[in-house]
Amino acid sequence: MATNAPTKRSPSKTSAKKVELPDGIFAEMKALLAKYTPPFEVRTDEWGGYHLWKTKPMVVHGRKRKEIYFAGVIPRKGYIGFYYMPIYAEVEVKEMFKPELLSLLKGRSCFHLKTQDAVILKQIKQALADGFKIYKREGWV
């Protein structure tokens, strides 16, 4: 027999304590990235991410490409994901990161930003400038 009574649900594993992020961290990251438009074009995604791409015919590591990704930010639950693709252009790029920024690297190209830290933002600003120089030297921008 069907009833219209609500069913009881067990607590969800995804209802863990939510980490609140500073309001300005995403905006600050977007502002750092915006300095590279142009030559990069902005693309957003369905999650509110902000990404920089360059569209033009080029050769990247021996392969013909029509576009290349530079960097982007995506808001996530508990952190802001900062994606930095110049790390794929040259292995030595990772060695340029200072320990504070390197400690936030999760995987090969994604940094998890959880706090609004002036030291980290300064290091990201420098990383973006260095990555831009690499892309320019390679003829990708």
N, C-alpha and C positions, 0 to 999 in steps of 0.2 A: 504494500500500500504506500503510495507516494504522499509525502507531506510537503508543505511549503516552509517548514521550519528550517532555519539556517543550520548548516552542518558545522560541527566543531572542527577546527584545524589545529594541528600541532604547530608550535612556533617554528617559523622558517629558519633554516640555517643562514639564509642571506639577511636576516634581520639583526645582524651583529651591530655593535655600537658604531654609529656613523661618525667618521672623522670630519670635522668641519674645517674647511680650507679658508684661508684669508680671501676676502672678496676681490682683492686687487691682483692676485698672483696670475690669473688667466689674462687679465687685461694688460699687465706688465709684459707678459710673454708675447702677446699679440703685438704690442707696441715695438718690442725688440725686432720681431719678424717683419713688421710693416716697413721698417727702414730699408728693406731689400726689395720693395715694390716701387717702381720697376727696378730691375729687369724681370724679377719673378712675378708671376701672376698668383693671385689669391684664389684658393678653392676652399669651400667649406663642405662639411659632410653632415649627414643626418644627426650626428651626435653633438653638433656644435663645434666640431674641430675646425681649426684654421691652419691651412697648409699652403706652402709655397712650391710652385712648379715652374719650370721653364719649358716652353714648347718651341722646338726648332729641330730641324734635322741635325743629328750629331752622331759621333761614334764614341761609345763608352766602353772601355776595356775591350776593344775589338768588335763590338756589336753595334749595328745601326739602331738608333733610337729616334723616336719622334718627340720625346719629352723626358724630363728628369726631375725627380723630387729633390728638394733641398732640405726643408725642415718644416715642422709643424707642431701644434699643440692640440691636445684632446683632453677635455675634462672627464675625469673618471671618479668613481666613488672613492674618496679618501686621498686622491692625488691628482695632479695634472701631469699627463704624459707629454714629455718633450721628445720628439723624434728628430734625430739629427743624422742625415744621410751622408754628409761628407766623410764620415767614419768608414764608409765603404770605398771611398775614392782612394784613400791612402791609409795603410795600416798604422803609419806613424802618427796619425791624427790623435789616436787614443793616448799616445804617450805624452801629448801636449796638455792633456787635462790635468788640472791640479787635484790633489787628493779629495778635497771637499766635493767637487763635482763628480769625480770618478766614483765616489762612494754611492752616488745616486743612480749609477748606470745599472739597469736591469736588462739582461740580454745583451745584444750587440749594439743597438742604436737608440734605445729608449731610456730616458731618465725619468724617474718618479720624483716629482717636486711636491713636497708636502708643507713646506713653510715658505714664507716670504722673507728671503734672506738676501741682503744686499751683496754679500760676498759671492754667493752662488749666481745671482743675476749678472754680476760683473764678469764672472767666468764664462757664463753662457754668451754674453755679449761678445767677449773675445773669441770664443769658439765659432760663433756665427761669422765674425770678420775673417778668421782664418779659413773657414770652410768656403766662404765666398771667394777668397783669393785662389784657392785650389780650383774651384769651378771655373773661374775666369782664366786661369793659366791653362786649363785643359780645353778651353774654347766652348764650354757648356753654357756660358752666359754671354 
